[in-house]
Amino acid sequence: MNFSGGRTSGFMLRRELDRNPNYRDEFVTVFCNTGKERPETLDFVHAVEVNWNVPIVWLEYKRFPASTIPPEIFPTKRRQDNHRKLGNELTHWFRVVNYETASRDGRPFDDFLTAVSALPNAVGRSCSSQLKIRSAMRYCFSIGYKEFAPHIGIRADEAHRAVEIEATCENFISPKFPLIESRIVELDVLAFWAQNDFDLRLKGYEGNCDLCYLKSRWKRLRIMRDMPHLAVWWIQKERGQVAINGHAKASTFRDGETYEGVLTDALMPEFDFNADDQDVPCSCAERGFEKEAE
């Protein structure tokens, strides 16, 4: 099961625990930490594993020499052949961590950025695909799975996302959407957590990734106004880090806008939170399951 660290996937996990008394023996629950998750998210994931007595595998993206990873673990000949061609080159992989050792300073994200020639952006949303979905898949390969059925926390009111996943995912993946099957919508999720004895301690506009570039401008303004220190990492990445292959990265996460500029606006005594400014629809999970993605 893919546990994002959010309320919807946490609700899905609770329902599966209640419906399946053998869940802890039959399922693997995975949480992938990008290093840019809010501390409240990590606290929430830890509260779930402690209060509900469910083992959660904590993963982080990590670059490893391809030669240390047996190609036979991959489920398709294409993947095996592609891996063999890498030889001693570094490749996308993962490391297992826990609540205490999980990165809180962006290190997994930093490691990923050494592997790409441009900063992730609204068009090329490579970060969550690699840092989350594909890291979880590689973990499954490493423990012997060549076929699996990930349970994905998509609600009935956002069912179009499931359609995209089913249309593009690899043949060895059979995704399951239990909340859609049960016609669960956002109000059901919020009602559950309102009655639960612990909850994700984030406001509705904040979200797990502290200043994700897909958040609308007003949300990033509001977050930076409250916590300007969160902008430091994003500003540093936009100031021209160099990729491992020596090519300069694309300079911004959002076209025509810098995080430094947004922070400047956020710290002005008066500025307009334009709540009509919309988030960029996030399809990171969908793209992470695509057939041709590596």
Secondary structure by P-SEA (a helix, b strand, c coil): ccccccaaaaaaaaaaaaacccccccbbbbbbbcccccaaaaaaaaaaaaccbbbbbbbbbbbcccccccccccccaaaaaaaaaaccccccbbbbbccccccccaaaaaaaaaacccccccccccccccccaaaaaaaaaaacccbbbbbcccccccaaaaaaaaaccccccccccccccccccaaaaaaaaaacccccccccccccccccccccaaaaaaaaaaccccaaaaaaaaccccccccccccccccccccaaaaaaaaacccccccccccccccaaaaaaaccccc
